[in-house]
Amino acid sequence: MKEYLRLEVNIEDPDLITVIDDLPLWSAPFGLKLLDIIELKTNIKALDLGCGLGFPLIELAERLGKTCRVYGIDPWEGALERVRLKLRVYNIKNVRVARGCAEQMPFENERFDLIVSNNGINNVQDMPQALRECARVCKPGAQMTFTLNTEETMREFYSVFRAVLEEESLEDEILGLTKQIHSKRKPLDEIQRHSEEAGFFIKNIFHDSFRLRFLDGTTMLNHYLIKYWFLTGWKQILKQNDLARVFDRVESRLNEEAEIKGEISLTIPFVTFDCRRN
């Protein structure tokens, strides 16, 4: 009998309950586009760069099947432990994960037929070096597909934040906001240049977007996605004695807009690069 036919699911299994809480809200739209673009082949080695909690790493391994070997690399050890738990509970045998950074990967030259990175390339410390490392570990002709959100991300929020900073005459903080956006979301032409200089031919760039909707500014600023992954960067722009005052004004302004529009809607534009190693 086939292995999948022998499986008996116990939805009360505490390990199963632990691992089925995601697909992540933030990474799913990016990752679904990525999974649409990759070329599915047998007997390949693939790498998920910045695999985080295991998406799309595990999904990629499941779609490629047992003839393929899929590797994940991430500097976040806590996330990798969670990936290992998922692999054990789901009994997935064709995945290996390792702790490491994109700028110095522990793999030999020309190892991989496919590299994916779901919103990972824009979070590295040194994008040009990370892309050079990707080219080093790719076989000639290998596919590299990566997603990232653009500099227009959450423009509805940033326009309010910037307006409040201008009204407060916080010129250094306005400059800090611009730098913070650039550090996480590079202009498209800059990413193209780094990719080509690293040794990749860009076959296609796909443009997409999705929305995050909230009742008002208060619910937005208290949402776990905002609190855990965005708010720290925004707070670092401000001096401590300005923090409460500025965010009180930002929240109030967002709430006023929500009363008029019926909600706060944040636009998340993103691109997917489909490249080949020269």
JOGI-V782248 format. One record per pair of residues at least 12 apart in sequence whose ideal C-beta (glycine too) atoms are under 7 Angstrom apart, sorted by sequence separation. I is the first residue (numbers start at 0). J is the second residue. D is the distance in whole Angstrom. If there is no record, write none. Layout:
i-><I/I>
j-><J/J>
d-><D/D>
This chain:
i-><47/161/164/56/83/45/82/56/161/160/79/45/79/114/34/50/102/33/45/47/50/51/76/101/102/39/50/71/102/114/30/34/39/42/43/44/45/46/47/48/49/51/69/74/30/41/42/68/69/70/71/72/73/74/111/120/41/46/52/56/67/74/102/110/111/112/121/51/70/72/102/108/111/114/120/26/53/57/65/101/104/108/109/113/118/23/52/53/103/109/112/113/114/115/116/117/118/52/102/106/111/115/118/150/220/21/23/60/101/22/50/53/72/104/152/21/60/217/57/60/150/216/219/149/148/150/57/216/217/56/149/215/216/215/216/215/214/219/50/216/214/215/213/212/213/49/212/48/179/210/211/210/59/143/210/211/179/210/208/209/126/208/55/176/208/122/175/208/55/121/207/121/130/134/121/130/133/134/172/206/46/134/172/205/18/44/45/48/127/131/204/205/17/18/44/45/49/126/130/44/45/46/47/48/204/43/127/14/18/43/45/49/127/203/48/201/202/169/202/15/49/201/202/14/200/199/200/37/199/199/200/37/167/194/198/199/198/194/33/163/187/33/48/163/163/30/29/29/160/163/159/26/26/159/159/38/37/37/36/155/156/155/33/155/153/154/33/32/153/152/152/29/151/148/149/148/149/148/149/147/146/147/146/144/145/144/144/143/142/143/141/140/141/140/139/138/137/134/32/32/28/25/24/36/36/33/32/29>
j-><59/173/176/69/96/59/96/71/176/176/96/63/98/133/55/71/123/55/67/69/72/73/98/123/124/62/73/94/125/137/54/58/63/66/67/68/69/70/71/72/73/75/93/98/55/66/67/93/94/95/96/97/98/99/136/145/67/72/78/82/93/100/128/136/137/138/147/78/97/99/129/135/138/141/147/54/81/85/93/129/132/136/137/141/146/52/81/82/132/138/141/142/143/144/145/146/147/82/132/136/141/145/148/180/250/52/54/91/132/54/82/85/104/136/184/54/93/250/91/94/184/250/253/184/184/186/94/253/254/94/187/253/254/254/257/257/257/263/96/263/262/263/262/262/263/101/264/101/232/264/265/265/115/199/266/267/236/267/266/267/185/267/115/236/268/183/236/269/117/183/269/184/193/197/185/194/197/198/236/270/111/199/237/270/84/110/111/114/193/197/270/271/84/85/111/112/116/193/197/112/113/114/115/116/272/112/196/84/88/113/115/119/197/273/119/272/273/241/274/88/122/274/275/88/274/274/275/113/275/276/277/115/245/272/276/277/277/274/115/245/270/117/133/248/249/117/117/118/249/252/249/117/118/252/253/142/142/144/144/264/265/265/144/266/265/266/146/146/267/267/268/146/268/267/268/268/269/269/270/269/269/270/271/271/272/272/273/274/275/276/275/275/276/276/276/276/276/276/205/207/209/224/224/271/273/271/271/269>
d-><6/6/7/7/7/6/5/4/6/7/5/7/6/6/6/3/6/6/6/7/6/6/5/5/7/6/5/7/5/6/6/6/6/5/5/5/5/5/5/6/6/7/6/6/4/5/7/6/5/5/4/5/7/7/6/5/7/7/5/7/6/5/5/5/6/6/4/5/7/5/5/6/7/7/6/6/7/6/6/4/5/7/7/6/6/7/5/4/7/5/5/5/4/5/4/5/6/7/6/5/6/7/7/6/6/6/6/6/6/6/7/5/6/6/6/7/5/6/6/5/4/5/7/6/6/6/7/3/6/7/7/7/5/5/6/4/7/5/6/6/6/6/6/5/4/7/5/6/6/5/4/7/6/6/6/6/6/7/6/5/7/6/6/5/4/7/4/7/6/6/6/6/5/5/7/6/7/4/5/6/5/6/6/7/6/6/6/6/5/5/6/4/7/5/5/7/5/6/4/6/4/5/5/4/6/4/7/7/5/6/7/3/7/4/5/6/5/7/6/6/7/5/6/5/6/4/5/6/7/6/6/6/6/7/6/7/5/6/6/6/7/6/7/5/5/5/5/5/6/7/6/6/6/5/6/6/7/6/5/7/6/5/6/7/5/6/5/6/7/6/7/4/5/6/5/7/6/4/6/6/6/6/5/7/5/7/5/4/6/7/7/6/5/6/6/7/4/6/7/6/5/6/6/6/5/6/5/6>
